[in-house]
Amino acid sequence: MIMPMKVLEENLNKHVALLLKDNRVLDGVLTGYDDYMNMVLDDVEEAGEESTKKLGTVIVRGSNVVRIVPK
């Protein structure tokens, strides 16, 4: 089993994709996280069905994340 905190540690300052509970996908660079798995991402783009939306820097609450995919 892969430990979520280990995934965050190994992918700090790297590109990741987050699948959120509301089925949105955020692509960005993981620049920080805390013990609650809240994450800070830079250069974030929200991947939509027809286009992508640039969001810049985003703070994501850990409880909203379903999956973390290293890029």
PyMOL Python script that loads the backbone (N, CA, C, O; Angstrom):
from pymol import cmd

cmd.read_pdbstr("""\
ATOM      1  N   MET A   1       0.838  -1.188   0.000  1.00  0.00           N
ATOM      2  CA  MET A   1       0.000   0.000   0.000  1.00  0.00           C
ATOM      3  C   MET A   1       0.880   1.247   0.000  1.00  0.00           C
ATOM      4  O   MET A   1       1.886   1.308   0.708  1.00  0.00           O
ATOM      5  N   ILE A   2       0.495   2.233  -0.795  1.00  0.00           N
ATOM      6  CA  ILE A   2       1.254   3.476  -0.889  1.00  0.00           C
ATOM      7  C   ILE A   2       0.729   4.455   0.159  1.00  0.00           C
ATOM      8  O   ILE A   2      -0.472   4.716   0.229  1.00  0.00           O
ATOM      9  N   MET A   3       1.634   4.991   0.968  1.00  0.00           N
ATOM     10  CA  MET A   3       1.245   5.947   2.006  1.00  0.00           C
ATOM     11  C   MET A   3       1.110   7.336   1.387  1.00  0.00           C
ATOM     12  O   MET A   3       2.044   7.807   0.738  1.00  0.00           O
ATOM     13  N   PRO A   4      -0.032   8.001   1.573  1.00  0.00           N
ATOM     14  CA  PRO A   4      -0.263   9.310   0.945  1.00  0.00           C
ATOM     15  C   PRO A   4       0.791  10.359   1.303  1.00  0.00           C
ATOM     16  O   PRO A   4       1.197  11.134   0.437  1.00  0.00           O
ATOM     17  N   MET A   5       1.242  10.400   2.562  1.00  0.00           N
ATOM     18  CA  MET A   5       2.230  11.400   2.945  1.00  0.00           C
ATOM     19  C   MET A   5       3.559  11.160   2.228  1.00  0.00           C
ATOM     20  O   MET A   5       4.281  12.106   1.914  1.00  0.00           O
ATOM     21  N   LYS A   6       3.874   9.898   1.972  1.00  0.00           N
ATOM     22  CA  LYS A   6       5.105   9.564   1.250  1.00  0.00           C
ATOM     23  C   LYS A   6       5.001  10.055  -0.196  1.00  0.00           C
ATOM     24  O   LYS A   6       5.979  10.551  -0.756  1.00  0.00           O
ATOM     25  N   VAL A   7       3.833   9.919  -0.788  1.00  0.00           N
ATOM     26  CA  VAL A   7       3.617  10.409  -2.158  1.00  0.00           C
ATOM     27  C   VAL A   7       3.818  11.922  -2.197  1.00  0.00           C
ATOM     28  O   VAL A   7       4.448  12.443  -3.117  1.00  0.00           O
ATOM     29  N   LEU A   8       3.283  12.627  -1.196  1.00  0.00           N
ATOM     30  CA  LEU A   8       3.454  14.083  -1.147  1.00  0.00           C
ATOM     31  C   LEU A   8       4.922  14.452  -0.987  1.00  0.00           C
ATOM     32  O   LEU A   8       5.425  15.343  -1.672  1.00  0.00           O
ATOM     33  N   GLU A   9       5.605  13.765  -0.080  1.00  0.00           N
ATOM     34  CA  GLU A   9       7.016  14.045   0.177  1.00  0.00           C
ATOM     35  C   GLU A   9       7.863  13.825  -1.079  1.00  0.00           C
ATOM     36  O   GLU A   9       8.735  14.634  -1.395  1.00  0.00           O
ATOM     37  N   GLU A  10       7.601  12.733  -1.789  1.00  0.00           N
ATOM     38  CA  GLU A  10       8.389  12.394  -2.978  1.00  0.00           C
ATOM     39  C   GLU A  10       8.102  13.310  -4.158  1.00  0.00           C
ATOM     40  O   GLU A  10       8.921  13.428  -5.070  1.00  0.00           O
ATOM     41  N   ASN A  11       6.936  13.963  -4.144  1.00  0.00           N
ATOM     42  CA  ASN A  11       6.545  14.784  -5.290  1.00  0.00           C
ATOM     43  C   ASN A  11       6.547  16.275  -4.999  1.00  0.00           C
ATOM     44  O   ASN A  11       5.996  17.057  -5.775  1.00  0.00           O
ATOM     45  N   LEU A  12       7.158  16.681  -3.891  1.00  0.00           N
ATOM     46  CA  LEU A  12       7.276  18.098  -3.569  1.00  0.00           C
ATOM     47  C   LEU A  12       8.088  18.796  -4.666  1.00  0.00           C
ATOM     48  O   LEU A  12       9.151  18.326  -5.071  1.00  0.00           O
ATOM     49  N   ASN A  13       7.557  19.930  -5.134  1.00  0.00           N
ATOM     50  CA  ASN A  13       8.158  20.711  -6.230  1.00  0.00           C
ATOM     51  C   ASN A  13       8.149  19.973  -7.569  1.00  0.00           C
ATOM     52  O   ASN A  13       8.948  20.272  -8.457  1.00  0.00           O
ATOM     53  N   LYS A  14       7.242  19.012  -7.703  1.00  0.00           N
ATOM     54  CA  LYS A  14       7.068  18.307  -8.975  1.00  0.00           C
ATOM     55  C   LYS A  14       5.624  18.478  -9.443  1.00  0.00           C
ATOM     56  O   LYS A  14       4.748  18.903  -8.689  1.00  0.00           O
ATOM     57  N   HIS A  15       5.409  18.135 -10.701  1.00  0.00           N
ATOM     58  CA  HIS A  15       4.085  18.275 -11.309  1.00  0.00           C
ATOM     59  C   HIS A  15       3.183  17.105 -10.881  1.00  0.00           C
ATOM     60  O   HIS A  15       3.579  15.943 -10.972  1.00  0.00           O
ATOM     61  N   VAL A  16       1.970  17.424 -10.415  1.00  0.00           N
ATOM     62  CA  VAL A  16       0.998  16.402 -10.019  1.00  0.00           C
ATOM     63  C   VAL A  16      -0.381  16.760 -10.567  1.00  0.00           C
ATOM     64  O   VAL A  16      -0.645  17.908 -10.925  1.00  0.00           O
ATOM     65  N   ALA A  17      -1.245  15.764 -10.625  1.00  0.00           N
ATOM     66  CA  ALA A  17      -2.654  15.977 -10.952  1.00  0.00           C
ATOM     67  C   ALA A  17      -3.461  15.496  -9.752  1.00  0.00           C
ATOM     68  O   ALA A  17      -3.208  14.418  -9.215  1.00  0.00           O
ATOM     69  N   LEU A  18      -4.433  16.306  -9.339  1.00  0.00           N
ATOM     70  CA  LEU A  18      -5.313  15.935  -8.228  1.00  0.00           C
ATOM     71  C   LEU A  18      -6.716  15.719  -8.749  1.00  0.00           C
ATOM     72  O   LEU A  18      -7.260  16.564  -9.460  1.00  0.00           O
ATOM     73  N   LEU A  19      -7.305  14.580  -8.394  1.00  0.00           N
ATOM     74  CA  LEU A  19      -8.718  14.346  -8.661  1.00  0.00           C
ATOM     75  C   LEU A  19      -9.456  14.725  -7.393  1.00  0.00           C
ATOM     76  O   LEU A  19      -9.175  14.190  -6.320  1.00  0.00           O
ATOM     77  N   LEU A  20     -10.407  15.654  -7.515  1.00  0.00           N
ATOM     78  CA  LEU A  20     -11.161  16.122  -6.358  1.00  0.00           C
ATOM     79  C   LEU A  20     -12.500  15.408  -6.253  1.00  0.00           C
ATOM     80  O   LEU A  20     -12.958  14.791  -7.215  1.00  0.00           O
ATOM     81  N   LYS A  21     -13.130  15.490  -5.077  1.00  0.00           N
ATOM     82  CA  LYS A  21     -14.407  14.819  -4.833  1.00  0.00           C
ATOM     83  C   LYS A  21     -15.496  15.233  -5.818  1.00  0.00           C
ATOM     84  O   LYS A  21     -16.391  14.446  -6.125  1.00  0.00           O
ATOM     85  N   ASP A  22     -15.421  16.477  -6.318  1.00  0.00           N
ATOM     86  CA  ASP A  22     -16.441  16.946  -7.271  1.00  0.00           C
ATOM     87  C   ASP A  22     -16.066  16.625  -8.724  1.00  0.00           C
ATOM     88  O   ASP A  22     -16.630  17.195  -9.658  1.00  0.00           O
ATOM     89  N   ASN A  23     -15.108  15.708  -8.901  1.00  0.00           N
ATOM     90  CA  ASN A  23     -14.648  15.213 -10.203  1.00  0.00           C
ATOM     91  C   ASN A  23     -13.852  16.219 -11.017  1.00  0.00           C
ATOM     92  O   ASN A  23     -13.601  15.988 -12.200  1.00  0.00           O
ATOM     93  N   ARG A  24     -13.448  17.338 -10.407  1.00  0.00           N
ATOM     94  CA  ARG A  24     -12.556  18.256 -11.113  1.00  0.00           C
ATOM     95  C   ARG A  24     -11.136  17.702 -11.030  1.00  0.00           C
ATOM     96  O   ARG A  24     -10.781  17.008 -10.077  1.00  0.00           O
ATOM     97  N   VAL A  25     -10.332  18.021 -12.042  1.00  0.00           N
ATOM     98  CA  VAL A  25      -8.923  17.616 -12.056  1.00  0.00           C
ATOM     99  C   VAL A  25      -8.078  18.881 -12.084  1.00  0.00           C
ATOM    100  O   VAL A  25      -8.234  19.728 -12.964  1.00  0.00           O
ATOM    101  N   LEU A  26      -7.178  18.999 -11.105  1.00  0.00           N
ATOM    102  CA  LEU A  26      -6.269  20.128 -11.044  1.00  0.00           C
ATOM    103  C   LEU A  26      -4.856  19.642 -11.342  1.00  0.00           C
ATOM    104  O   LEU A  26      -4.368  18.704 -10.713  1.00  0.00           O
ATOM    105  N   ASP A  27      -4.203  20.286 -12.305  1.00  0.00           N
ATOM    106  CA  ASP A  27      -2.808  19.985 -12.649  1.00  0.00           C
ATOM    107  C   ASP A  27      -1.957  21.148 -12.187  1.00  0.00           C
ATOM    108  O   ASP A  27      -2.275  22.303 -12.471  1.00  0.00           O
ATOM    109  N   GLY A  28      -0.864  20.853 -11.467  1.00  0.00           N
ATOM    110  CA  GLY A  28       0.016  21.924 -11.031  1.00  0.00           C
ATOM    111  C   GLY A  28       1.252  21.376 -10.339  1.00  0.00           C
ATOM    112  O   GLY A  28       1.458  20.165 -10.260  1.00  0.00           O
ATOM    113  N   VAL A  29       2.071  22.299  -9.838  1.00  0.00           N
ATOM    114  CA  VAL A  29       3.305  21.939  -9.145  1.00  0.00           C
ATOM    115  C   VAL A  29       3.044  21.980  -7.643  1.00  0.00           C
ATOM    116  O   VAL A  29       2.653  23.015  -7.103  1.00  0.00           O
ATOM    117  N   LEU A  30       3.260  20.854  -6.977  1.00  0.00           N
ATOM    118  CA  LEU A  30       3.059  20.754  -5.533  1.00  0.00           C
ATOM    119  C   LEU A  30       4.179  21.507  -4.826  1.00  0.00           C
ATOM    120  O   LEU A  30       5.332  21.075  -4.855  1.00  0.00           O
ATOM    121  N   THR A  31       3.847  22.637  -4.187  1.00  0.00           N
ATOM    122  CA  THR A  31       4.887  23.445  -3.540  1.00  0.00           C
ATOM    123  C   THR A  31       4.844  23.353  -2.023  1.00  0.00           C
ATOM    124  O   THR A  31       5.756  23.839  -1.354  1.00  0.00           O
ATOM    125  N   GLY A  32       3.804  22.740  -1.466  1.00  0.00           N
ATOM    126  CA  GLY A  32       3.744  22.593  -0.020  1.00  0.00           C
ATOM    127  C   GLY A  32       2.564  21.747   0.416  1.00  0.00           C
ATOM    128  O   GLY A  32       1.600  21.564  -0.328  1.00  0.00           O
ATOM    129  N   TYR A  33       2.657  21.228   1.650  1.00  0.00           N
ATOM    130  CA  TYR A  33       1.566  20.450   2.235  1.00  0.00           C
ATOM    131  C   TYR A  33       1.750  20.444   3.744  1.00  0.00           C
ATOM    132  O   TYR A  33       2.811  20.803   4.254  1.00  0.00           O
ATOM    133  N   ASP A  34       0.697  20.027   4.455  1.00  0.00           N
ATOM    134  CA  ASP A  34       0.802  19.941   5.915  1.00  0.00           C
ATOM    135  C   ASP A  34       0.377  18.560   6.397  1.00  0.00           C
ATOM    136  O   ASP A  34       0.104  17.676   5.585  1.00  0.00           O
ATOM    137  N   ASP A  35       0.320  18.369   7.713  1.00  0.00           N
ATOM    138  CA  ASP A  35      -0.015  17.062   8.288  1.00  0.00           C
ATOM    139  C   ASP A  35      -1.439  16.613   7.982  1.00  0.00           C
ATOM    140  O   ASP A  35      -1.758  15.433   8.124  1.00  0.00           O
ATOM    141  N   TYR A  36      -2.303  17.546   7.562  1.00  0.00           N
ATOM    142  CA  TYR A  36      -3.694  17.215   7.225  1.00  0.00           C
ATOM    143  C   TYR A  36      -3.855  16.971   5.730  1.00  0.00           C
ATOM    144  O   TYR A  36      -4.973  16.824   5.234  1.00  0.00           O
ATOM    145  N   MET A  37      -2.728  16.928   5.011  1.00  0.00           N
ATOM    146  CA  MET A  37      -2.709  16.741   3.558  1.00  0.00           C
ATOM    147  C   MET A  37      -3.336  17.899   2.796  1.00  0.00           C
ATOM    148  O   MET A  37      -3.712  17.744   1.634  1.00  0.00           O
ATOM    149  N   ASN A  38      -3.454  19.069   3.442  1.00  0.00           N
ATOM    150  CA  ASN A  38      -3.808  20.273   2.693  1.00  0.00           C
ATOM    151  C   ASN A  38      -2.608  20.582   1.811  1.00  0.00           C
ATOM    152  O   ASN A  38      -1.465  20.443   2.247  1.00  0.00           O
ATOM    153  N   MET A  39      -2.860  21.002   0.574  1.00  0.00           N
ATOM    154  CA  MET A  39      -1.775  21.175  -0.378  1.00  0.00           C
ATOM    155  C   MET A  39      -1.773  22.556  -1.009  1.00  0.00           C
ATOM    156  O   MET A  39      -2.825  23.167  -1.197  1.00  0.00           O
ATOM    157  N   VAL A  40      -0.590  23.038  -1.331  1.00  0.00           N
ATOM    158  CA  VAL A  40      -0.432  24.278  -2.087  1.00  0.00           C
ATOM    159  C   VAL A  40       0.144  23.898  -3.442  1.00  0.00           C
ATOM    160  O   VAL A  40       1.176  23.232  -3.529  1.00  0.00           O
ATOM    161  N   LEU A  41      -0.539  24.331  -4.502  1.00  0.00           N
ATOM    162  CA  LEU A  41      -0.070  24.065  -5.859  1.00  0.00           C
ATOM    163  C   LEU A  41       0.113  25.378  -6.603  1.00  0.00           C
ATOM    164  O   LEU A  41      -0.694  26.297  -6.463  1.00  0.00           O
ATOM    165  N   ASP A  42       1.179  25.464  -7.394  1.00  0.00           N
ATOM    166  CA  ASP A  42       1.437  26.633  -8.241  1.00  0.00           C
ATOM    167  C   ASP A  42       1.183  26.267  -9.693  1.00  0.00           C
ATOM    168  O   ASP A  42       1.178  25.092 -10.061  1.00  0.00           O
ATOM    169  N   ASP A  43       0.970  27.295 -10.517  1.00  0.00           N
ATOM    170  CA  ASP A  43       0.761  27.122 -11.967  1.00  0.00           C
ATOM    171  C   ASP A  43      -0.349  26.113 -12.243  1.00  0.00           C
ATOM    172  O   ASP A  43      -0.207  25.235 -13.093  1.00  0.00           O
ATOM    173  N   VAL A  44      -1.458  26.250 -11.512  1.00  0.00           N
ATOM    174  CA  VAL A  44      -2.547  25.270 -11.599  1.00  0.00           C
ATOM    175  C   VAL A  44      -3.437  25.529 -12.806  1.00  0.00           C
ATOM    176  O   VAL A  44      -3.782  26.669 -13.119  1.00  0.00           O
ATOM    177  N   GLU A  45      -3.796  24.442 -13.470  1.00  0.00           N
ATOM    178  CA  GLU A  45      -4.791  24.465 -14.534  1.00  0.00           C
ATOM    179  C   GLU A  45      -5.870  23.467 -14.170  1.00  0.00           C
ATOM    180  O   GLU A  45      -5.585  22.348 -13.742  1.00  0.00           O
ATOM    181  N   GLU A  46      -7.126  23.890 -14.347  1.00  0.00           N
ATOM    182  CA  GLU A  46      -8.252  22.975 -14.142  1.00  0.00           C
ATOM    183  C   GLU A  46      -8.609  22.379 -15.493  1.00  0.00           C
ATOM    184  O   GLU A  46      -8.994  23.093 -16.419  1.00  0.00           O
ATOM    185  N   ALA A  47      -8.476  21.071 -15.593  1.00  0.00           N
ATOM    186  CA  ALA A  47      -8.752  20.392 -16.857  1.00  0.00           C
ATOM    187  C   ALA A  47     -10.254  20.172 -16.982  1.00  0.00           C
ATOM    188  O   ALA A  47     -10.849  19.425 -16.206  1.00  0.00           O
ATOM    189  N   GLY A  48     -10.860  20.835 -17.970  1.00  0.00           N
ATOM    190  CA  GLY A  48     -12.289  20.682 -18.219  1.00  0.00           C
ATOM    191  C   GLY A  48     -12.530  19.808 -19.425  1.00  0.00           C
ATOM    192  O   GLY A  48     -11.589  19.373 -20.089  1.00  0.00           O
ATOM    193  N   GLU A  49     -13.800  19.551 -19.709  1.00  0.00           N
ATOM    194  CA  GLU A  49     -14.141  18.682 -20.843  1.00  0.00           C
ATOM    195  C   GLU A  49     -13.767  19.331 -22.170  1.00  0.00           C
ATOM    196  O   GLU A  49     -13.332  18.650 -23.099  1.00  0.00           O
ATOM    197  N   GLU A  50     -13.937  20.663 -22.259  1.00  0.00           N
ATOM    198  CA  GLU A  50     -13.706  21.328 -23.534  1.00  0.00           C
ATOM    199  C   GLU A  50     -12.503  22.255 -23.532  1.00  0.00           C
ATOM    200  O   GLU A  50     -11.983  22.595 -24.595  1.00  0.00           O
ATOM    201  N   SER A  51     -12.051  22.671 -22.350  1.00  0.00           N
ATOM    202  CA  SER A  51     -10.918  23.589 -22.288  1.00  0.00           C
ATOM    203  C   SER A  51     -10.251  23.501 -20.921  1.00  0.00           C
ATOM    204  O   SER A  51     -10.748  22.830 -20.017  1.00  0.00           O
ATOM    205  N   THR A  52      -9.120  24.188 -20.784  1.00  0.00           N
ATOM    206  CA  THR A  52      -8.465  24.255 -19.482  1.00  0.00           C
ATOM    207  C   THR A  52      -8.530  25.693 -18.985  1.00  0.00           C
ATOM    208  O   THR A  52      -8.482  26.638 -19.773  1.00  0.00           O
ATOM    209  N   LYS A  53      -8.640  25.844 -17.672  1.00  0.00           N
ATOM    210  CA  LYS A  53      -8.715  27.158 -17.061  1.00  0.00           C
ATOM    211  C   LYS A  53      -7.510  27.350 -16.162  1.00  0.00           C
ATOM    212  O   LYS A  53      -7.255  26.525 -15.284  1.00  0.00           O
ATOM    213  N   LYS A  54      -6.764  28.428 -16.367  1.00  0.00           N
ATOM    214  CA  LYS A  54      -5.591  28.723 -15.533  1.00  0.00           C
ATOM    215  C   LYS A  54      -6.060  29.337 -14.219  1.00  0.00           C
ATOM    216  O   LYS A  54      -6.805  30.317 -14.214  1.00  0.00           O
ATOM    217  N   LEU A  55      -5.615  28.748 -13.092  1.00  0.00           N
ATOM    218  CA  LEU A  55      -6.031  29.216 -11.777  1.00  0.00           C
ATOM    219  C   LEU A  55      -4.897  29.841 -10.976  1.00  0.00           C
ATOM    220  O   LEU A  55      -5.158  30.500  -9.969  1.00  0.00           O
ATOM    221  N   GLY A  56      -3.640  29.652 -11.393  1.00  0.00           N
ATOM    222  CA  GLY A  56      -2.511  30.213 -10.655  1.00  0.00           C
ATOM    223  C   GLY A  56      -2.178  29.375  -9.440  1.00  0.00           C
ATOM    224  O   GLY A  56      -2.055  28.154  -9.536  1.00  0.00           O
ATOM    225  N   THR A  57      -2.029  30.036  -8.278  1.00  0.00           N
ATOM    226  CA  THR A  57      -1.709  29.337  -7.028  1.00  0.00           C
ATOM    227  C   THR A  57      -2.997  28.965  -6.302  1.00  0.00           C
ATOM    228  O   THR A  57      -3.893  29.794  -6.144  1.00  0.00           O
ATOM    229  N   VAL A  58      -3.079  27.716  -5.863  1.00  0.00           N
ATOM    230  CA  VAL A  58      -4.305  27.203  -5.234  1.00  0.00           C
ATOM    231  C   VAL A  58      -3.947  26.448  -3.956  1.00  0.00           C
ATOM    232  O   VAL A  58      -2.944  25.736  -3.899  1.00  0.00           O
ATOM    233  N   ILE A  59      -4.786  26.618  -2.932  1.00  0.00           N
ATOM    234  CA  ILE A  59      -4.682  25.810  -1.716  1.00  0.00           C
ATOM    235  C   ILE A  59      -5.851  24.828  -1.735  1.00  0.00           C
ATOM    236  O   ILE A  59      -7.009  25.232  -1.842  1.00  0.00           O
ATOM    237  N   VAL A  60      -5.539  23.541  -1.632  1.00  0.00           N
ATOM    238  CA  VAL A  60      -6.569  22.495  -1.708  1.00  0.00           C
ATOM    239  C   VAL A  60      -6.667  21.797  -0.357  1.00  0.00           C
ATOM    240  O   VAL A  60      -5.662  21.341   0.189  1.00  0.00           O
ATOM    241  N   ARG A  61      -7.871  21.716   0.172  1.00  0.00           N
ATOM    242  CA  ARG A  61      -8.100  21.021   1.431  1.00  0.00           C
ATOM    243  C   ARG A  61      -7.907  19.519   1.207  1.00  0.00           C
ATOM    244  O   ARG A  61      -8.469  18.955   0.268  1.00  0.00           O
ATOM    245  N   GLY A  62      -7.126  18.879   2.055  1.00  0.00           N
ATOM    246  CA  GLY A  62      -6.808  17.461   1.889  1.00  0.00           C
ATOM    247  C   GLY A  62      -8.014  16.551   1.828  1.00  0.00           C
ATOM    248  O   GLY A  62      -7.997  15.541   1.125  1.00  0.00           O
ATOM    249  N   SER A  63      -9.076  16.901   2.569  1.00  0.00           N
ATOM    250  CA  SER A  63     -10.271  16.046   2.600  1.00  0.00           C
ATOM    251  C   SER A  63     -11.043  16.078   1.276  1.00  0.00           C
ATOM    252  O   SER A  63     -11.941  15.260   1.077  1.00  0.00           O
ATOM    253  N   ASN A  64     -10.711  17.008   0.365  1.00  0.00           N
ATOM    254  CA  ASN A  64     -11.376  17.076  -0.943  1.00  0.00           C
ATOM    255  C   ASN A  64     -10.666  16.273  -2.017  1.00  0.00           C
ATOM    256  O   ASN A  64     -11.167  16.148  -3.134  1.00  0.00           O
ATOM    257  N   VAL A  65      -9.491  15.721  -1.684  1.00  0.00           N
ATOM    258  CA  VAL A  65      -8.694  15.015  -2.690  1.00  0.00           C
ATOM    259  C   VAL A  65      -9.009  13.518  -2.672  1.00  0.00           C
ATOM    260  O   VAL A  65      -8.968  12.867  -1.628  1.00  0.00           O
ATOM    261  N   VAL A  66      -9.322  12.997  -3.852  1.00  0.00           N
ATOM    262  CA  VAL A  66      -9.597  11.569  -4.014  1.00  0.00           C
ATOM    263  C   VAL A  66      -8.329  10.834  -4.413  1.00  0.00           C
ATOM    264  O   VAL A  66      -8.044   9.746  -3.911  1.00  0.00           O
ATOM    265  N   ARG A  67      -7.553  11.451  -5.342  1.00  0.00           N
ATOM    266  CA  ARG A  67      -6.375  10.770  -5.884  1.00  0.00           C
ATOM    267  C   ARG A  67      -5.289  11.783  -6.228  1.00  0.00           C
ATOM    268  O   ARG A  67      -5.573  12.880  -6.708  1.00  0.00           O
ATOM    269  N   ILE A  68      -4.046  11.398  -5.974  1.00  0.00           N
ATOM    270  CA  ILE A  68      -2.877  12.194  -6.348  1.00  0.00           C
ATOM    271  C   ILE A  68      -2.114  11.392  -7.406  1.00  0.00           C
ATOM    272  O   ILE A  68      -1.717  10.252  -7.163  1.00  0.00           O
ATOM    273  N   VAL A  69      -1.915  11.992  -8.573  1.00  0.00           N
ATOM    274  CA  VAL A  69      -1.211  11.301  -9.651  1.00  0.00           C
ATOM    275  C   VAL A  69       0.049  12.089 -10.014  1.00  0.00           C
ATOM    276  O   VAL A  69      -0.048  13.195 -10.546  1.00  0.00           O
ATOM    277  N   PRO A  70       1.238  11.527  -9.730  1.00  0.00           N
ATOM    278  CA  PRO A  70       2.485  12.190 -10.162  1.00  0.00           C
ATOM    279  C   PRO A  70       2.534  12.246 -11.679  1.00  0.00           C
ATOM    280  O   PRO A  70       2.109  11.303 -12.347  1.00  0.00           O
ATOM    281  N   LYS A  71       3.054  13.351 -12.237  1.00  0.00           N
ATOM    282  CA  LYS A  71       3.131  13.492 -13.695  1.00  0.00           C
ATOM    283  C   LYS A  71       4.528  13.222 -14.192  1.00  0.00           C
ATOM    284  O   LYS A  71       4.780  13.294 -15.395  1.00  0.00           O
TER     285      LYS A  71
END
""", "prot")
cmd.dss("prot")
cmd.show_as("cartoon", "prot")
cmd.util.cbc("prot")
cmd.orient("prot")
